[in-house]
């Protein structure tokens, strides 16, 4: 594709995202590229890179355009993003060429707006704090509560492009051998500093087309997510429930920890997500997992009350910890969304708690950085369920710096991972009733 055609595709992708404001940007992008198979891998990465850069600066770009009384549009957002990267107005005008695969020439008004931005910096001292930090206004005080004086540094790290983390499937190989296998395909990965199973690549890499991925030697999984599985401390002798299993990322890690022995029940309310896990389980050579679709009126959970040694609740959450990968989620999540999630999380925790055997462990986890979804949820749960207590994990898979933790909160700034939270709770032998 020509530079102009790539630029036009970026504008078209932004337009598609604007038309589906409640749909995750990566899902819109996947559909967009599926419908345009003529766009090759390198061009896809270039188009996506520009669009994701725009989404990371959405409120700041919008603020500058509003100062010029401009109506926000994908064309102006794309053009203004280039201005702040130091691209000249002449070069930008050349990208807005005429033709079938081009965006069409700039109007006189568009030219004037772009020229007015020359010499300005993306970050302006007159911007409101929420705009500077790329946040919806309502979310600013909640993040100030979480991070205090470190807020700007933490959010700056959440605005950086994410690394690509892999989990080595120890059922099939070792980390060193997986590293060599990837290197043979031109992908040079470094060992992750915290997870004993992790490998890290920089930037977007075509991992899914490699033999190590196709043969189930590696899975794509952020290091923080791997540590959530690690804190569970599952062994070949345990009976484990992955209560919100989704497409099975943590289920796979747990099965590996259990050496493909024992028993794992992977549950979810989405049949589509569970079906998506089947292929991954087969590719990884995992066969100790039973899948179950949770439905209203289902007696499955009642029959298994108090029967699991370990229960993982990877709760649905705001996803604020994954903003490096999903910058659009910063502005897509509403205050009502969060309030509904808090209710749902508490309900799921209570249902999952009944499945833990006396002396068993419950791990509550989110990919959120909000206290409301993390420590506050755990505190509220312990207040209403006194038969549980916070305990230290004895998992040998945790790094030395995390040995014996009862709860952990990970962030890109502090740990180089996505934002993750996990807490380990033990059910006492006696159930306390109110």
C-alpha positions, 0 to 999 in steps of 0.5 A, a space after each residue: 500500500 502507498 503511504 496515502 492508502 495506509 493513511 486512508 485505511 487508518 481514517 476508515 478504521 477510525 470511522 468504523 470505531 466511531 460508528 460502534 462506540 460500545 464495541 472494543 476497538 480491537 474487535 472493530 479492527 479485527 472485523 475491519 481487516 477481515 473484510 479487507 484481506 488485501 491489506 497485508 500484515 505489514 500494512 495492518 500493523 502500520 494502520 493499527 499503529 497510527 490508530 492506536 496512537 490516536 486513541 492514546 491521545 484522544 482527549 488531548 487531540 480533541 482539546 486542541 481541535 476544540 480550541 480551533 472550534 473544529 468539529 471532531 472527525 476521523 480525518 482531523 484526528 488523524 491529521 492532527 496526530 501527525 502534526 504533533 509528531 512533527 510531520 509538516 503540513 506539506 507532507 500531511 497535505 500530500 497524504 490527503 491525495 485524491 484517488 480510489 485508495 486515498 482519503 481525498 484532498 483537505 478542505 480549506 477549513 481543514 488546512 487552516 486548522 492543521 496549520 494552526 496546530 504547528 509549533 504546539 505541543 500535544 500536552 498543554 498547561 491549560 488542559 484540565 487534569 483529566 484531559 492531560 491524563 486521557 481520562 473521563 472526568 468521573 474517573 479521575 478521583 478514583 484513580 487519585 485514590 489509588 495512586 495519590 502523588 504517583 498518578 501521573 507516572 502510573 498513567 504515563 506507563 499505562 499509555 505506553 505500548 504494551 510488550 508482547 508476553 508469552 507463557 511457555 507451556 511446560 507440559 511440552 518444553 522448557 523456557 530455554 527450549 521455547 526461546 530457541 524455537 522462537 529464535 529459529 522463527 526470527 523472534 528473539 524473546 527475553 525471559 520475564 523477570 517475575 513469572 518463571 514461565 514467561 517470555 517477552 517480545 517487544 512490539 507487535 510480532 506475528 507469534 500466532 503464525 509461528 510453529 511454537 504457537 501452532 504446536 502449543 509450546 507458547 501461549 500469548 498471556 501477559 506476565 501479570 495474568 500468569 502471576 494470577 494463576 501462580 498465586 493459586 498454588 494448584 498442584 497435581 493433587 488438587 481439585 480446582 475451579 476456574 469460575 470465570 474461565 472465559 477463553 481459558 488463558 488461566 485455565 491453561 496455566 493452572 493445568 500446566 501447574 497441575 502437570 495435567 493431573 488432578 481435575 479442573 472445572 472451567 466455567 463461564 456464562 458465555 458458551 462462545 468463550 468456552 467453545 473458544 477455549 477448546 481449541 487452545 486446550 487441545 493445542 496445549 495437550 491439556 486433558 484434565 479440564 471439564 467445561 461447564 456453561 453456567 446458566 440460570 436455574 443450573 444445579 451444577 454448582 449446588 451439587 458441588 458445594 464445598 468440594 473444591 480445593 482451589 477456586 479462582 474468580 477472575 472477575 469481570 471488571 473495568 479492565 483499567 489495568 489493560 489500557 496499554 492494549 486497549 486505550 479506547 477503554 479509557 473513554 468507553 467505560 462509564 460510571 454506570 458500567 463501574 457501578 454495575 460491575 461492582 454489584 456483579 463482582 460481589 454476587 460472583 464472589 459470594 456464589 464462588 465462595 460456596 464452592 470452596 471446601 473448608 480449608 480450601 482457598 479462593 483467589 479473587 482477581 481482576 485486571 483493574 487498578 481501581 480500589 473499588 474493584 480490588 481491595 474494597 471488594 475484598 474488604 466487603 466480602 470478608 465483612 459479610 463472609 467471616 468464614 473466610 480470611 486473608 492468607 499468604 500464598 505458599 505457591 512455589 511459582 511466585 518470584 522471591 519478591 512476592 513469596 508469602 503475599 496475601 494480596 498483590 497489585 501490579 502496574 506497568 510502572 512498578 512491574 512492567 506488566 498490565 495492571 492486575 490485582 489478586 487476593 488469596 482467601 481461605 475458608 475456615 473449617 467452620 462456616 460462620 452464619 450471621 
